[in-house]
Each structure stands twice: as structure tokens, then as C-alpha cells.
Amino acid sequence: MAVKKISVALDPDVAEAAASAADAHGQSLSAWLNDAARSRLVIESGRQAVAEWQTEHAELTVEERASAEALLDDLLGAARRGSA
């Protein structure tokens, strides 16, 4: 797969933590950052989809949001809370 090389600037503590996380996962820093960016893009896409749905239908109720949170906790567990 082709890649596009870019230069990024990170806060020193973020750069160190990202490098450590990449190493712990047996990945290069570039691969780890690519995975992190892809995950963030999926989240943003989901947020946009919810916003579009709410525009067409109605805003989610407190109960619907709580139900969704519970479902996500059941499906994703500790990973959702950042413990994985």
C-alpha cells in the first residue's frame, strides 16, 4: 500500500507516550499514529451520522442516550473506558 509521508509536531509528552504505546504494540510510530487517526476518523464519522439523523428525526432523548451508553459498555467494556 502506498503511503504519504508528512511531518507532524507533537507535544513532547504525547510523542513519548505514543512512541511507548507503539513499541508496546509492536508497531512503528507511523503505524500506531495511522491507526489512532483512523480510529478518530471513525468516531467523527459516527458523530456526524448521529447529528444528521437527529436533524432528520429528532434529538435523542436522555433515555436513548443512556441506553446507547449501556450498550456500548456491554459491547466494548474496558476498551471503551480507555483501560485496554
N, CA, C and O atoms as a Maestro MAE file, in Angstrom:
{
 s_m_m2io_version
 :::
 2.0.0
}

f_m_ct {
 s_m_title
 :::
 protein
 m_atom[336] {
  # First column is atom index #
  i_m_mmod_type
  r_m_x_coord
  r_m_y_coord
  r_m_z_coord
  i_m_residue_number
  s_m_chain_name
  s_m_pdb_residue_name
  s_m_pdb_atom_name
  i_m_atomic_number
  :::
  1 25 0.845 -1.174 0.000 1 A "MET " " N  " 7
  2 3 0.000 0.000 0.000 1 A "MET " " CA " 6
  3 2 0.891 1.238 0.000 1 A "MET " " C  " 6
  4 15 1.892 1.302 0.714 1 A "MET " " O  " 8
  5 25 0.514 2.202 -0.800 2 A "ALA " " N  " 7
  6 3 1.254 3.453 -0.860 2 A "ALA " " CA " 6
  7 2 0.971 4.277 0.386 2 A "ALA " " C  " 6
  8 15 -0.126 4.231 0.943 2 A "ALA " " O  " 8
  9 25 1.957 5.015 0.806 3 A "VAL " " N  " 7
  10 3 1.787 5.904 1.954 3 A "VAL " " CA " 6
  11 2 2.187 7.311 1.545 3 A "VAL " " C  " 6
  12 15 2.943 7.504 0.593 3 A "VAL " " O  " 8
  13 25 1.676 8.278 2.268 4 A "LYS " " N  " 7
  14 3 2.050 9.668 2.057 4 A "LYS " " CA " 6
  15 2 2.845 10.109 3.266 4 A "LYS " " C  " 6
  16 15 2.344 10.085 4.391 4 A "LYS " " O  " 8
  17 25 4.072 10.509 3.038 5 A "LYS " " N  " 7
  18 3 4.914 10.965 4.137 5 A "LYS " " CA " 6
  19 2 4.588 12.418 4.444 5 A "LYS " " C  " 6
  20 15 4.508 13.265 3.555 5 A "LYS " " O  " 8
  21 25 4.401 12.678 5.738 6 A "ILE " " N  " 7
  22 3 4.130 14.032 6.203 6 A "ILE " " CA " 6
  23 2 4.977 14.287 7.442 6 A "ILE " " C  " 6
  24 15 5.563 13.366 8.011 6 A "ILE " " O  " 8
  25 25 5.032 15.518 7.840 7 A "SER " " N  " 7
  26 3 5.720 15.885 9.073 7 A "SER " " CA " 6
  27 2 4.668 16.390 10.050 7 A "SER " " C  " 6
  28 15 3.810 17.195 9.687 7 A "SER " " O  " 8
  29 25 4.737 15.919 11.282 8 A "VAL " " N  " 7
  30 3 3.804 16.379 12.306 8 A "VAL " " CA " 6
  31 2 4.587 16.851 13.520 8 A "VAL " " C  " 6
  32 15 5.718 16.422 13.748 8 A "VAL " " O  " 8
  33 25 3.982 17.727 14.285 9 A "ALA " " N  " 7
  34 3 4.573 18.200 15.531 9 A "ALA " " CA " 6
  35 2 3.678 17.749 16.676 9 A "ALA " " C  " 6
  36 15 2.463 17.942 16.639 9 A "ALA " " O  " 8
  37 25 4.283 17.151 17.689 10 A "LEU " " N  " 7
  38 3 3.550 16.672 18.860 10 A "LEU " " CA " 6
  39 2 4.146 17.286 20.111 10 A "LEU " " C  " 6
  40 15 5.338 17.587 20.160 10 A "LEU " " O  " 8
  41 25 3.308 17.469 21.124 11 A "ASP " " N  " 7
  42 3 3.834 17.864 22.422 11 A "ASP " " CA " 6
  43 2 4.799 16.771 22.874 11 A "ASP " " C  " 6
  44 15 4.560 15.593 22.606 11 A "ASP " " O  " 8
  45 25 5.885 17.140 23.556 12 A "PRO " " N  " 7
  46 3 6.878 16.135 23.950 12 A "PRO " " CA " 6
  47 2 6.296 14.958 24.727 12 A "PRO " " C  " 6
  48 15 6.674 13.813 24.484 12 A "PRO " " O  " 8
  49 25 5.385 15.224 25.655 13 A "ASP " " N  " 7
  50 3 4.814 14.126 26.438 13 A "ASP " " CA " 6
  51 2 3.943 13.218 25.578 13 A "ASP " " C  " 6
  52 15 3.912 12.006 25.788 13 A "ASP " " O  " 8
  53 25 3.239 13.798 24.612 14 A "VAL " " N  " 7
  54 3 2.411 12.999 23.705 14 A "VAL " " CA " 6
  55 2 3.306 12.146 22.808 14 A "VAL " " C  " 6
  56 15 3.026 10.967 22.591 14 A "VAL " " O  " 8
  57 25 4.367 12.732 22.292 15 A "ALA " " N  " 7
  58 3 5.293 11.989 21.432 15 A "ALA " " CA " 6
  59 2 5.899 10.808 22.176 15 A "ALA " " C  " 6
  60 15 6.003 9.711 21.628 15 A "ALA " " O  " 8
  61 25 6.294 11.030 23.417 16 A "GLU " " N  " 7
  62 3 6.896 9.959 24.220 16 A "GLU " " CA " 6
  63 2 5.881 8.855 24.515 16 A "GLU " " C  " 6
  64 15 6.190 7.670 24.388 16 A "GLU " " O  " 8
  65 25 4.681 9.246 24.906 17 A "ALA " " N  " 7
  66 3 3.645 8.257 25.210 17 A "ALA " " CA " 6
  67 2 3.245 7.478 23.961 17 A "ALA " " C  " 6
  68 15 3.036 6.267 24.030 17 A "ALA " " O  " 8
  69 25 3.137 8.155 22.826 18 A "ALA " " N  " 7
  70 3 2.778 7.480 21.576 18 A "ALA " " CA " 6
  71 2 3.868 6.501 21.162 18 A "ALA " " C  " 6
  72 15 3.570 5.388 20.730 18 A "ALA " " O  " 8
  73 25 5.120 6.903 21.290 19 A "ALA " " N  " 7
  74 3 6.226 6.008 20.946 19 A "ALA " " CA " 6
  75 2 6.232 4.782 21.850 19 A "ALA " " C  " 6
  76 15 6.478 3.669 21.383 19 A "ALA " " O  " 8
  77 25 5.965 4.974 23.130 20 A "SER " " N  " 7
  78 3 5.902 3.847 24.070 20 A "SER " " CA " 6
  79 2 4.741 2.917 23.737 20 A "SER " " C  " 6
  80 15 4.892 1.695 23.766 20 A "SER " " O  " 8
  81 25 3.589 3.492 23.422 21 A "ALA " " N  " 7
  82 3 2.421 2.679 23.066 21 A "ALA " " CA " 6
  83 2 2.680 1.899 21.785 21 A "ALA " " C  " 6
  84 15 2.332 0.722 21.691 21 A "ALA " " O  " 8
  85 25 3.286 2.545 20.806 22 A "ALA " " N  " 7
  86 3 3.608 1.863 19.547 22 A "ALA " " CA " 6
  87 2 4.542 0.691 19.808 22 A "ALA " " C  " 6
  88 15 4.336 -0.406 19.287 22 A "ALA " " O  " 8
  89 25 5.557 0.926 20.608 23 A "ASP " " N  " 7
  90 3 6.518 -0.130 20.942 23 A "ASP " " CA " 6
  91 2 5.828 -1.287 21.662 23 A "ASP " " C  " 6
  92 15 6.098 -2.454 21.377 23 A "ASP " " O  " 8
  93 25 4.943 -0.959 22.588 24 A "ALA " " N  " 7
  94 3 4.228 -1.990 23.344 24 A "ALA " " CA " 6
  95 2 3.344 -2.843 22.436 24 A "ALA " " C  " 6
  96 15 3.086 -4.009 22.734 24 A "ALA " " O  " 8
  97 25 2.884 -2.265 21.334 25 A "HIS " " N  " 7
  98 3 2.035 -2.990 20.387 25 A "HIS " " CA " 6
  99 2 2.833 -3.573 19.226 25 A "HIS " " C  " 6
  100 15 2.258 -4.133 18.293 25 A "HIS " " O  " 8
  101 25 4.157 -3.442 19.283 26 A "GLY " " N  " 7
  102 3 5.000 -3.982 18.222 26 A "GLY " " CA " 6
  103 2 4.824 -3.268 16.893 26 A "GLY " " C  " 6
  104 15 4.954 -3.875 15.830 26 A "GLY " " O  " 8
  105 25 4.528 -1.980 16.959 27 A "GLN " " N  " 7
  106 3 4.299 -1.193 15.756 27 A "GLN " " CA " 6
  107 2 5.318 -0.069 15.662 27 A "GLN " " C  " 6
  108 15 5.905 0.357 16.656 27 A "GLN " " O  " 8
  109 25 5.506 0.395 14.440 28 A "SER " " N  " 7
  110 3 6.277 1.621 14.275 28 A "SER " " CA " 6
  111 2 5.406 2.779 14.760 28 A "SER " " C  " 6
  112 15 4.184 2.653 14.847 28 A "SER " " O  " 8
  113 25 6.034 3.888 15.069 29 A "LEU " " N  " 7
  114 3 5.269 5.066 15.483 29 A "LEU " " CA " 6
  115 2 4.327 5.498 14.359 29 A "LEU " " C  " 6
  116 15 3.187 5.884 14.619 29 A "LEU " " O  " 8
  117 25 4.793 5.436 13.125 30 A "SER " " N  " 7
  118 3 3.940 5.809 11.991 30 A "SER " " CA " 6
  119 2 2.700 4.930 11.915 30 A "SER " " C  " 6
  120 15 1.596 5.436 11.713 30 A "SER " " O  " 8
  121 25 2.865 3.624 12.073 31 A "ALA " " N  " 7
  122 3 1.722 2.702 12.016 31 A "ALA " " CA " 6
  123 2 0.765 2.970 13.167 31 A "ALA " " C  " 6
  124 15 -0.452 2.954 12.980 31 A "ALA " " O  " 8
  125 25 1.305 3.216 14.355 32 A "TRP " " N  " 7
  126 3 0.459 3.476 15.519 32 A "TRP " " CA " 6
  127 2 -0.330 4.768 15.328 32 A "TRP " " C  " 6
  128 15 -1.529 4.810 15.605 32 A "TRP " " O  " 8
  129 25 0.340 5.826 14.855 33 A "LEU " " N  " 7
  130 3 -0.350 7.093 14.617 33 A "LEU " " CA " 6
  131 2 -1.395 6.950 13.517 33 A "LEU " " C  " 6
  132 15 -2.456 7.569 13.594 33 A "LEU " " O  " 8
  133 25 -1.113 6.144 12.493 34 A "ASN " " N  " 7
  134 3 -2.084 5.895 11.432 34 A "ASN " " CA " 6
  135 2 -3.333 5.223 12.007 34 A "ASN " " C  " 6
  136 15 -4.456 5.611 11.685 34 A "ASN " " O  " 8
  137 25 -3.129 4.211 12.861 35 A "ASP " " N  " 7
  138 3 -4.262 3.528 13.497 35 A "ASP " " CA " 6
  139 2 -5.057 4.488 14.381 35 A "ASP " " C  " 6
  140 15 -6.287 4.457 14.390 35 A "ASP " " O  " 8
  141 25 -4.347 5.341 15.123 36 A "ALA " " N  " 7
  142 3 -5.018 6.304 16.000 36 A "ALA " " CA " 6
  143 2 -5.840 7.301 15.177 36 A "ALA " " C  " 6
  144 15 -6.970 7.626 15.540 36 A "ALA " " O  " 8
  145 25 -5.276 7.778 14.080 37 A "ALA " " N  " 7
  146 3 -6.003 8.714 13.221 37 A "ALA " " CA " 6
  147 2 -7.218 8.039 12.598 37 A "ALA " " C  " 6
  148 15 -8.289 8.641 12.512 37 A "ALA " " O  " 8
  149 25 -7.058 6.791 12.162 38 A "ARG " " N  " 7
  150 3 -8.181 6.059 11.567 38 A "ARG " " CA " 6
  151 2 -9.302 5.883 12.598 38 A "ARG " " C  " 6
  152 15 -10.476 6.050 12.270 38 A "ARG " " O  " 8
  153 25 -8.944 5.549 13.835 39 A "SER " " N  " 7
  154 3 -9.947 5.397 14.898 39 A "SER " " CA " 6
  155 2 -10.685 6.706 15.138 39 A "SER " " C  " 6
  156 15 -11.907 6.713 15.291 39 A "SER " " O  " 8
  157 25 -9.964 7.790 15.172 40 A "ARG " " N  " 7
  158 3 -10.580 9.104 15.383 40 A "ARG " " CA " 6
  159 2 -11.521 9.459 14.242 40 A "ARG " " C  " 6
  160 15 -12.588 10.032 14.466 40 A "ARG " " O  " 8
  161 25 -11.124 9.117 13.007 41 A "LEU " " N  " 7
  162 3 -11.976 9.379 11.850 41 A "LEU " " CA " 6
  163 2 -13.275 8.580 11.917 41 A "LEU " " C  " 6
  164 15 -14.328 9.081 11.525 41 A "LEU " " O  " 8
  165 25 -13.210 7.350 12.407 42 A "VAL " " N  " 7
  166 3 -14.418 6.532 12.573 42 A "VAL " " CA " 6
  167 2 -15.344 7.182 13.594 42 A "VAL " " C  " 6
  168 15 -16.555 7.251 13.385 42 A "VAL " " O  " 8
  169 25 -14.773 7.657 14.699 43 A "ILE " " N  " 7
  170 3 -15.569 8.325 15.733 43 A "ILE " " CA " 6
  171 2 -16.236 9.574 15.163 43 A "ILE " " C  " 6
  172 15 -17.428 9.797 15.374 43 A "ILE " " O  " 8
  173 25 -15.470 10.382 14.444 44 A "GLU " " N  " 7
  174 3 -16.027 11.612 13.871 44 A "GLU " " CA " 6
  175 2 -17.123 11.299 12.858 44 A "GLU " " C  " 6
  176 15 -18.126 12.010 12.791 44 A "GLU " " O  " 8
  177 25 -16.940 10.248 12.075 45 A "SER " " N  " 7
  178 3 -17.962 9.840 11.116 45 A "SER " " CA " 6
  179 2 -19.246 9.431 11.834 45 A "SER " " C  " 6
  180 15 -20.345 9.765 11.391 45 A "SER " " O  " 8
  181 25 -19.101 8.713 12.936 46 A "GLY " " N  " 7
  182 3 -20.262 8.316 13.731 46 A "GLY " " CA " 6
  183 2 -20.980 9.510 14.324 46 A "GLY " " C  " 6
  184 15 -22.210 9.563 14.327 46 A "GLY " " O  " 8
  185 25 -20.221 10.465 14.824 47 A "ARG " " N  " 7
  186 3 -20.835 11.680 15.379 47 A "ARG " " CA " 6
  187 2 -21.605 12.442 14.307 47 A "ARG " " C  " 6
  188 15 -22.699 12.949 14.556 47 A "ARG " " O  " 8
  189 25 -21.026 12.516 13.124 48 A "GLN " " N  " 7
  190 3 -21.692 13.205 12.022 48 A "GLN " " CA " 6
  191 2 -22.974 12.473 11.635 48 A "GLN " " C  " 6
  192 15 -23.993 13.108 11.364 48 A "GLN " " O  " 8
  193 25 -22.928 11.150 11.608 49 A "ALA " " N  " 7
  194 3 -24.119 10.368 11.263 49 A "ALA " " CA " 6
  195 2 -25.234 10.591 12.282 49 A "ALA " " C  " 6
  196 15 -26.399 10.727 11.909 49 A "ALA " " O  " 8
  197 25 -24.882 10.630 13.563 50 A "VAL " " N  " 7
  198 3 -25.886 10.878 14.602 50 A "VAL " " CA " 6
  199 2 -26.471 12.281 14.439 50 A "VAL " " C  " 6
  200 15 -27.684 12.463 14.546 50 A "VAL " " O  " 8
  201 25 -25.624 13.261 14.185 51 A "ALA " " N  " 7
  202 3 -26.108 14.633 14.009 51 A "ALA " " CA " 6
  203 2 -27.056 14.728 12.818 51 A "ALA " " C  " 6
  204 15 -28.085 15.400 12.893 51 A "ALA " " O  " 8
  205 25 -26.713 14.057 11.721 52 A "GLU " " N  " 7
  206 3 -27.586 14.063 10.549 52 A "GLU " " CA " 6
  207 2 -28.915 13.369 10.856 52 A "GLU " " C  " 6
  208 15 -29.975 13.841 10.445 52 A "GLU " " O  " 8
  209 25 -28.854 12.252 11.577 53 A "TRP " " N  " 7
  210 3 -30.074 11.531 11.934 53 A "TRP " " CA " 6
  211 2 -30.971 12.417 12.795 53 A "TRP " " C  " 6
  212 15 -32.181 12.490 12.582 53 A "TRP " " O  " 8
  213 25 -30.358 13.089 13.770 54 A "GLN " " N  " 7
  214 3 -31.133 13.955 14.664 54 A "GLN " " CA " 6
  215 2 -31.747 15.126 13.904 54 A "GLN " " C  " 6
  216 15 -32.842 15.573 14.247 54 A "GLN " " O  " 8
  217 25 -31.068 15.624 12.888 55 A "THR " " N  " 7
  218 3 -31.612 16.708 12.073 55 A "THR " " CA " 6
  219 2 -32.859 16.249 11.330 55 A "THR " " C  " 6
  220 15 -33.825 17.000 11.195 55 A "THR " " O  " 8
  221 25 -32.832 15.014 10.850 56 A "GLU " " N  " 7
  222 3 -33.961 14.487 10.078 56 A "GLU " " CA " 6
  223 2 -35.099 13.981 10.958 56 A "GLU " " C  " 6
  224 15 -36.254 13.995 10.533 56 A "GLU " " O  " 8
  225 25 -34.800 13.539 12.161 57 A "HIS " " N  " 7
  226 3 -35.817 12.908 13.009 57 A "HIS " " CA " 6
  227 2 -36.096 13.748 14.252 57 A "HIS " " C  " 6
  228 15 -37.037 14.542 14.277 57 A "HIS " " O  " 8
  229 25 -35.299 13.573 15.248 58 A "ALA " " N  " 7
  230 3 -35.417 14.345 16.488 58 A "ALA " " CA " 6
  231 2 -34.165 14.082 17.302 58 A "ALA " " C  " 6
  232 15 -33.476 13.080 17.108 58 A "ALA " " O  " 8
  233 25 -33.885 14.993 18.212 59 A "GLU " " N  " 7
  234 3 -32.730 14.797 19.074 59 A "GLU " " CA " 6
  235 2 -32.961 13.581 19.964 59 A "GLU " " C  " 6
  236 15 -34.079 13.328 20.413 59 A "GLU " " O  " 8
  237 25 -31.888 12.831 20.211 60 A "LEU " " N  " 7
  238 3 -32.003 11.660 21.079 60 A "LEU " " CA " 6
  239 2 -32.398 12.096 22.488 60 A "LEU " " C  " 6
  240 15 -31.929 13.119 22.988 60 A "LEU " " O  " 8
  241 25 -33.258 11.316 23.112 61 A "THR " " N  " 7
  242 3 -33.676 11.614 24.480 61 A "THR " " CA " 6
  243 2 -32.594 11.178 25.457 61 A "THR " " C  " 6
  244 15 -31.672 10.446 25.096 61 A "THR " " O  " 8
  245 25 -32.716 11.630 26.682 62 A "VAL " " N  " 7
  246 3 -31.789 11.221 27.738 62 A "VAL " " CA " 6
  247 2 -31.815 9.705 27.887 62 A "VAL " " C  " 6
  248 15 -30.771 9.076 28.063 62 A "VAL " " O  " 8
  249 25 -32.999 9.123 27.817 63 A "GLU " " N  " 7
  250 3 -33.142 7.670 27.959 63 A "GLU " " CA " 6
  251 2 -32.465 6.938 26.805 63 A "GLU " " C  " 6
  252 15 -31.811 5.916 27.015 63 A "GLU " " O  " 8
  253 25 -32.620 7.455 25.591 64 A "GLU " " N  " 7
  254 3 -31.985 6.824 24.428 64 A "GLU " " CA " 6
  255 2 -30.467 6.901 24.524 64 A "GLU " " C  " 6
  256 15 -29.766 5.949 24.180 64 A "GLU " " O  " 8
  257 25 -29.966 8.033 24.989 65 A "ARG " " N  " 7
  258 3 -28.513 8.171 25.160 65 A "ARG " " CA " 6
  259 2 -27.995 7.217 26.233 65 A "ARG " " C  " 6
  260 15 -26.948 6.595 26.057 65 A "ARG " " O  " 8
  261 25 -28.720 7.099 27.339 66 A "ALA " " N  " 7
  262 3 -28.318 6.181 28.411 66 A "ALA " " CA " 6
  263 2 -28.331 4.740 27.922 66 A "ALA " " C  " 6
  264 15 -27.439 3.959 28.255 66 A "ALA " " O  " 8
  265 25 -29.328 4.391 27.142 67 A "SER " " N  " 7
  266 3 -29.414 3.042 26.581 67 A "SER " " CA " 6
  267 2 -28.237 2.772 25.653 67 A "SER " " C  " 6
  268 15 -27.655 1.687 25.680 67 A "SER " " O  " 8
  269 25 -27.888 3.752 24.836 68 A "ALA " " N  " 7
  270 3 -26.745 3.604 23.930 68 A "ALA " " CA " 6
  271 2 -25.444 3.465 24.711 68 A "ALA " " C  " 6
  272 15 -24.597 2.642 24.363 68 A "ALA " " O  " 8
  273 25 -25.278 4.262 25.762 69 A "GLU " " N  " 7
  274 3 -24.078 4.167 26.602 69 A "GLU " " CA " 6
  275 2 -23.960 2.780 27.222 69 A "GLU " " C  " 6
  276 15 -22.877 2.195 27.238 69 A "GLU " " O  " 8
  277 25 -25.072 2.254 27.731 70 A "ALA " " N  " 7
  278 3 -25.066 0.922 28.341 70 A "ALA " " CA " 6
  279 2 -24.720 -0.144 27.310 70 A "ALA " " C  " 6
  280 15 -23.960 -1.067 27.600 70 A "ALA " " O  " 8
  281 25 -25.271 -0.021 26.116 71 A "LEU " " N  " 7
  282 3 -24.976 -0.981 25.056 71 A "LEU " " CA " 6
  283 2 -23.498 -0.937 24.682 71 A "LEU " " C  " 6
  284 15 -22.867 -1.981 24.516 71 A "LEU " " O  " 8
  285 25 -22.947 0.264 24.549 72 A "LEU " " N  " 7
  286 3 -21.526 0.388 24.230 72 A "LEU " " CA " 6
  287 2 -20.657 -0.204 25.333 72 A "LEU " " C  " 6
  288 15 -19.662 -0.871 25.045 72 A "LEU " " O  " 8
  289 25 -21.018 0.031 26.583 73 A "ASP " " N  " 7
  290 3 -20.271 -0.564 27.691 73 A "ASP " " CA " 6
  291 2 -20.310 -2.083 27.619 73 A "ASP " " C  " 6
  292 15 -19.293 -2.741 27.835 73 A "ASP " " O  " 8
  293 25 -21.484 -2.648 27.314 74 A "ASP " " N  " 7
  294 3 -21.610 -4.104 27.196 74 A "ASP " " CA " 6
  295 2 -20.766 -4.640 26.050 74 A "ASP " " C  " 6
  296 15 -20.113 -5.674 26.188 74 A "ASP " " O  " 8
  297 25 -20.778 -3.940 24.918 75 A "LEU " " N  " 7
  298 3 -20.069 -4.417 23.738 75 A "LEU " " CA " 6
  299 2 -18.567 -4.198 23.811 75 A "LEU " " C  " 6
  300 15 -17.789 -5.051 23.383 75 A "LEU " " O  " 8
  301 25 -18.160 -3.064 24.351 76 A "LEU " " N  " 7
  302 3 -16.750 -2.692 24.320 76 A "LEU " " CA " 6
  303 2 -16.050 -2.794 25.661 76 A "LEU " " C  " 6
  304 15 -14.822 -2.858 25.714 76 A "LEU " " O  " 8
  305 25 -16.799 -2.809 26.727 77 A "GLY " " N  " 7
  306 3 -16.225 -2.984 28.053 77 A "GLY " " CA " 6
  307 2 -15.110 -2.019 28.366 77 A "GLY " " C  " 6
  308 15 -15.231 -0.812 28.159 77 A "GLY " " O  " 8
  309 25 -14.017 -2.570 28.870 78 A "ALA " " N  " 7
  310 3 -12.889 -1.766 29.331 78 A "ALA " " CA " 6
  311 2 -12.272 -0.950 28.207 78 A "ALA " " C  " 6
  312 15 -11.774 0.149 28.452 78 A "ALA " " O  " 8
  313 25 -12.291 -1.457 26.984 79 A "ALA " " N  " 7
  314 3 -11.698 -0.721 25.868 79 A "ALA " " CA " 6
  315 2 -12.389 0.625 25.678 79 A "ALA " " C  " 6
  316 15 -11.744 1.611 25.323 79 A "ALA " " O  " 8
  317 25 -13.686 0.667 25.911 80 A "ARG " " N  " 7
  318 3 -14.447 1.912 25.768 80 A "ARG " " CA " 6
  319 2 -14.030 2.925 26.818 80 A "ARG " " C  " 6
  320 15 -14.044 4.130 26.564 80 A "ARG " " O  " 8
  321 25 -13.667 2.453 27.974 81 A "ARG " " N  " 7
  322 3 -13.288 3.353 29.066 81 A "ARG " " CA " 6
  323 2 -11.802 3.683 29.036 81 A "ARG " " C  " 6
  324 15 -11.303 4.353 29.941 81 A "ARG " " O  " 8
  325 25 -11.087 3.228 28.015 82 A "GLY " " N  " 7
  326 3 -9.676 3.545 27.888 82 A "GLY " " CA " 6
  327 2 -8.763 2.692 28.731 82 A "GLY " " C  " 6
  328 15 -7.605 3.053 28.940 82 A "GLY " " O  " 8
  329 25 -9.254 1.561 29.224 83 A "SER " " N  " 7
  330 3 -8.441 0.707 30.086 83 A "SER " " CA " 6
  331 2 -7.724 -0.392 29.326 83 A "SER " " C  " 6
  332 15 -6.920 -1.119 29.909 83 A "SER " " O  " 8
  333 25 -7.998 -0.528 28.046 84 A "ALA " " N  " 7
  334 3 -7.382 -1.617 27.282 84 A "ALA " " CA " 6
  335 2 -6.153 -1.144 26.564 84 A "ALA " " C  " 6
  336 15 -5.503 -1.927 25.870 84 A "ALA " " O  " 8
  :::
 }
 m_bond[335] {
  # First column is bond index #
  i_m_from
  i_m_to
  i_m_order
  :::
  1 1 2 1
  2 2 3 1
  3 3 4 2
  4 3 5 1
  5 5 6 1
  6 6 7 1
  7 7 8 2
  8 7 9 1
  9 9 10 1
  10 10 11 1
  11 11 12 2
  12 11 13 1
  13 13 14 1
  14 14 15 1
  15 15 16 2
  16 15 17 1
  17 17 18 1
  18 18 19 1
  19 19 20 2
  20 19 21 1
  21 21 22 1
  22 22 23 1
  23 23 24 2
  24 23 25 1
  25 25 26 1
  26 26 27 1
  27 27 28 2
  28 27 29 1
  29 29 30 1
  30 30 31 1
  31 31 32 2
  32 31 33 1
  33 33 34 1
  34 34 35 1
  35 35 36 2
  36 35 37 1
  37 37 38 1
  38 38 39 1
  39 39 40 2
  40 39 41 1
  41 41 42 1
  42 42 43 1
  43 43 44 2
  44 43 45 1
  45 45 46 1
  46 46 47 1
  47 47 48 2
  48 47 49 1
  49 49 50 1
  50 50 51 1
  51 51 52 2
  52 51 53 1
  53 53 54 1
  54 54 55 1
  55 55 56 2
  56 55 57 1
  57 57 58 1
  58 58 59 1
  59 59 60 2
  60 59 61 1
  61 61 62 1
  62 62 63 1
  63 63 64 2
  64 63 65 1
  65 65 66 1
  66 66 67 1
  67 67 68 2
  68 67 69 1
  69 69 70 1
  70 70 71 1
  71 71 72 2
  72 71 73 1
  73 73 74 1
  74 74 75 1
  75 75 76 2
  76 75 77 1
  77 77 78 1
  78 78 79 1
  79 79 80 2
  80 79 81 1
  81 81 82 1
  82 82 83 1
  83 83 84 2
  84 83 85 1
  85 85 86 1
  86 86 87 1
  87 87 88 2
  88 87 89 1
  89 89 90 1
  90 90 91 1
  91 91 92 2
  92 91 93 1
  93 93 94 1
  94 94 95 1
  95 95 96 2
  96 95 97 1
  97 97 98 1
  98 98 99 1
  99 99 100 2
  100 99 101 1
  101 101 102 1
  102 102 103 1
  103 103 104 2
  104 103 105 1
  105 105 106 1
  106 106 107 1
  107 107 108 2
  108 107 109 1
  109 109 110 1
  110 110 111 1
  111 111 112 2
  112 111 113 1
  113 113 114 1
  114 114 115 1
  115 115 116 2
  116 115 117 1
  117 117 118 1
  118 118 119 1
  119 119 120 2
  120 119 121 1
  121 121 122 1
  122 122 123 1
  123 123 124 2
  124 123 125 1
  125 125 126 1
  126 126 127 1
  127 127 128 2
  128 127 129 1
  129 129 130 1
  130 130 131 1
  131 131 132 2
  132 131 133 1
  133 133 134 1
  134 134 135 1
  135 135 136 2
  136 135 137 1
  137 137 138 1
  138 138 139 1
  139 139 140 2
  140 139 141 1
  141 141 142 1
  142 142 143 1
  143 143 144 2
  144 143 145 1
  145 145 146 1
  146 146 147 1
  147 147 148 2
  148 147 149 1
  149 149 150 1
  150 150 151 1
  151 151 152 2
  152 151 153 1
  153 153 154 1
  154 154 155 1
  155 155 156 2
  156 155 157 1
  157 157 158 1
  158 158 159 1
  159 159 160 2
  160 159 161 1
  161 161 162 1
  162 162 163 1
  163 163 164 2
  164 163 165 1
  165 165 166 1
  166 166 167 1
  167 167 168 2
  168 167 169 1
  169 169 170 1
  170 170 171 1
  171 171 172 2
  172 171 173 1
  173 173 174 1
  174 174 175 1
  175 175 176 2
  176 175 177 1
  177 177 178 1
  178 178 179 1
  179 179 180 2
  180 179 181 1
  181 181 182 1
  182 182 183 1
  183 183 184 2
  184 183 185 1
  185 185 186 1
  186 186 187 1
  187 187 188 2
  188 187 189 1
  189 189 190 1
  190 190 191 1
  191 191 192 2
  192 191 193 1
  193 193 194 1
  194 194 195 1
  195 195 196 2
  196 195 197 1
  197 197 198 1
  198 198 199 1
  199 199 200 2
  200 199 201 1
  201 201 202 1
  202 202 203 1
  203 203 204 2
  204 203 205 1
  205 205 206 1
  206 206 207 1
  207 207 208 2
  208 207 209 1
  209 209 210 1
  210 210 211 1
  211 211 212 2
  212 211 213 1
  213 213 214 1
  214 214 215 1
  215 215 216 2
  216 215 217 1
  217 217 218 1
  218 218 219 1
  219 219 220 2
  220 219 221 1
  221 221 222 1
  222 222 223 1
  223 223 224 2
  224 223 225 1
  225 225 226 1
  226 226 227 1
  227 227 228 2
  228 227 229 1
  229 229 230 1
  230 230 231 1
  231 231 232 2
  232 231 233 1
  233 233 234 1
  234 234 235 1
  235 235 236 2
  236 235 237 1
  237 237 238 1
  238 238 239 1
  239 239 240 2
  240 239 241 1
  241 241 242 1
  242 242 243 1
  243 243 244 2
  244 243 245 1
  245 245 246 1
  246 246 247 1
  247 247 248 2
  248 247 249 1
  249 249 250 1
  250 250 251 1
  251 251 252 2
  252 251 253 1
  253 253 254 1
  254 254 255 1
  255 255 256 2
  256 255 257 1
  257 257 258 1
  258 258 259 1
  259 259 260 2
  260 259 261 1
  261 261 262 1
  262 262 263 1
  263 263 264 2
  264 263 265 1
  265 265 266 1
  266 266 267 1
  267 267 268 2
  268 267 269 1
  269 269 270 1
  270 270 271 1
  271 271 272 2
  272 271 273 1
  273 273 274 1
  274 274 275 1
  275 275 276 2
  276 275 277 1
  277 277 278 1
  278 278 279 1
  279 279 280 2
  280 279 281 1
  281 281 282 1
  282 282 283 1
  283 283 284 2
  284 283 285 1
  285 285 286 1
  286 286 287 1
  287 287 288 2
  288 287 289 1
  289 289 290 1
  290 290 291 1
  291 291 292 2
  292 291 293 1
  293 293 294 1
  294 294 295 1
  295 295 296 2
  296 295 297 1
  297 297 298 1
  298 298 299 1
  299 299 300 2
  300 299 301 1
  301 301 302 1
  302 302 303 1
  303 303 304 2
  304 303 305 1
  305 305 306 1
  306 306 307 1
  307 307 308 2
  308 307 309 1
  309 309 310 1
  310 310 311 1
  311 311 312 2
  312 311 313 1
  313 313 314 1
  314 314 315 1
  315 315 316 2
  316 315 317 1
  317 317 318 1
  318 318 319 1
  319 319 320 2
  320 319 321 1
  321 321 322 1
  322 322 323 1
  323 323 324 2
  324 323 325 1
  325 325 326 1
  326 326 327 1
  327 327 328 2
  328 327 329 1
  329 329 330 1
  330 330 331 1
  331 331 332 2
  332 331 333 1
  333 333 334 1
  334 334 335 1
  335 335 336 2
  :::
 }
}
